[in-house]
Amino acid sequence: MATTPMVPPNPASAGNPNFDAPPPMAAPPPPGTDMTGICFRDQLWLNTYPLDRNLVFDYFALSPFYDYTCNNEQLRLRSIHPLDHSQLLKMTGIEYMLSEVTEPHLFVIRKQKRDSPEKVTPMLTYYVLDGSIYQAPQLCNVFAARVGRALYHISKAFTTAASKLEKIGFVDAENENTVPESKATKEAIDFKELKRLDHILASLQRKLPPAPPPPPFPEGYAPPTAEGEKSSENQQADTQPPVDPIIDQGPSKRRKF
């Protein structure tokens, strides 16, 4: 909000010991310091005057960000528009310049130091957003804030992971107490030893000569196969059926009494 000027002491109360004077108000920080946490807004002025490129500097001059030692203030005292660029080029020192304008919502004002008509050193940047005046943070402060926020989230993630790992360790300890035999069997298997044994066997297999081929079968001999054995058994079953001496021999082969 707009700063209230200090009230001068009442002459009638001077010298009166029974009169308690109000405590003095704290002075705002001087312009040029870190004032990123301050927001200025004068709603009465905004309701009275339009906020455009011609009157925005007069509105900015009411804020605690304004430096009364600037060249713009000297132009105001001479009834010249404070943002007259042709007049500012003839002067040296601290000045304010309107860099970007998006009427009536955004106005960017840059504070700079002019050493010559061609040499200008930027110092700070302010912006008027919908009637509220802010000081833009510097780039180093933005990087420091972003890095600090990232480190905070990283440390929080590590803390959460550590707490979960501790819970997993407690569960493993309970399982060790409940099932000791399964842990003993797991510890009995050494995967490194198995890999070493497989490596030794593979190296020995590469050193040994290949196995010789089997000897050939003699002439006229056909090795039996599973299908051939089945077919021969079926043929024998068809050619030699079981014979009944009474029923299947017929009347001509029966004995005559």
Buried (B, 14 or more C-beta within 10 A) or exposed (E): EEEEEEEEEEEEEEEEEEEEEEEEEEEBEEBEEEBEEBEBBBEEBBEEBEBEEEEBBEBBBBBBBBBEEBBBBBBBEEEBEBBEEEBBBEBBEBBBBBEEBEEBEEBBBBBBBBEEEEEBEEBBBBBBEEBEBBBBBEEEEEEEEEEEEEEEEEEEEEEEEEEEEEEEEEEEEEEEEEEEEEBEEEEEEEEEEEEEEEEEEEEEEEEEEEEEEEEEEEEEEEEEEEEEEEEEEEEEEEEEEEEEEEEEEEEEEEEEE
